[in-house]
Amino acid sequence: MPFPATSLATLLSVLVYFWMSMQVGRTRGAVGIPAPAMTGNDLLERTIRAHMNTLEWMPIFLPALWLFAFGWGDKPAALLGVIWAIGRIVYFLGYVRAPSGRAMGFYIQALAGAVLLFGALGQVIWSLVTGA
């Protein structure tokens, strides 16, 4: 299989997202607010928001991860993918505790995401300019 490390990082990010969805369900049960309600308890609202914010980042992260892997290699992309996933976990746990606790995780994942995005963009532009 080509790009096994990037494949694993992709699956890790999906598993992190799945874990977050399970946390939303667990929180719903703990606070007694069934679906489809999205409001009514601060803990539930923070848990849902942290989960949804990860979903909002995935369309940025996943294409950038793979395009970075094509241009820079499997292992560097995977390393950045794992850092992104760790950042999302730190973000989620911090946000669920208190909205002010999300900053560190946001910065970790945003930095990894930016390196992936701009690294991939640079490789694409380089390929277009040089014909490589």
N, C-alpha and C positions, 0 to 999 in steps of 0.2 A: 504494500500500500504506500503510495507516495504521501508525504507530509504526515507521518504518523503522530508526531508530537503536536502539530497544529490541530490535527483531528482530535487528539485527547484534550487539548485546551478548549476546543469548541464544545466537546461533550461536557467538560467540567463546567463551563459557563451555563450550559443548559441545565445541568444538575443543580447548580446554585440557584437558578431561577425556579426550578421545580421545588427545591427546599423552601424557598421564600413563599411559594404558593401554598405549601403545606402549613407554613407558619400563619398565613392569613386564615386558613381554615381552623387551625388550633386556637387562634385568638378569638375567632368568631364564637367558638364553643365556650371558651373561658369567660367571655363577657356576655354571652347570651344574646347575641345579635345575629340572626340567621340571614343568609343571602336572600334577596339581592340588596338588602340595606347596605349602604356605604358609610353611613354616619350614625352618630349616637353615642360613640365612646371614643375618647381621645386615643387610647391604645390601639383600637381597631383602625382608626383613621390613619395613624402613623404607620402601622404595619402595611395597610393597603397602599399608602402613598410610597413607601420605600420599595415595595414590590413593583408597583407601576413605574416608578422612576427607572428601575432596572430594565423593564420592558422598553421604555423610551430610549434607552442607550443601546440596546442590542442591535438595532438597524445601523447604527454608526459603527459599533464595535466589530460585528461579524464580517462584513465585507472588508473593512480595513485590516482585520486580522489575516484574512486569506490573501488579499492583495499584497500585504506586507510579506507574507510567507513566500509568495511567488517571486517577489523581488529581492528579498534579503535572506531568505532561507527558513527552513522548518523550525529549527531550534530557537533562533532569536524571536520569531513570531510567537512560538509556544510560550516562551518565558514571559513575554509581555502579556500574553493571554492569561497566564496564571496570575500575574500581578494584577491585571484588571479584575479577575474573579475575586481575588483576596480583597481588593479595594471595595468591590460591591458588597462583600460580606461585612467588612468593617463599617461601610456606609449603612447597611441595613440594621445591624445591631445598634449602632449609634443613634440612628434616627428613631428606632423603636423606643429606646430609652428616653430620648428627648430630641426635638428637632435640632437643637444646637450641637448635638453630638455627631452629626453626619459629616462635618467638614473634613476630617482626616481621610475618611473613606472616599469622599468625593474627590479630593485632591489626588489620592493614589490612583484611582481608576481613570480620572480625567487625564493625568499625565501619561499613563500607559496608553490610553485611547488616542491621545494627541500624537504620541510617537508612532503608533500604528498608522493613523490616518495620514499624517504628513510624510512619514517614511514611504508609505505606499504611493502617495501622490507624487513625491519626488522621483520614485522609480518609474512611474508611468510617464511623467514629463521627460525624464532622461531618455527613456526608450523611444518616445516620439521624436525627440530632437536628434538623437544619434542614429535612429533606425535599428537599434540593437534589439 
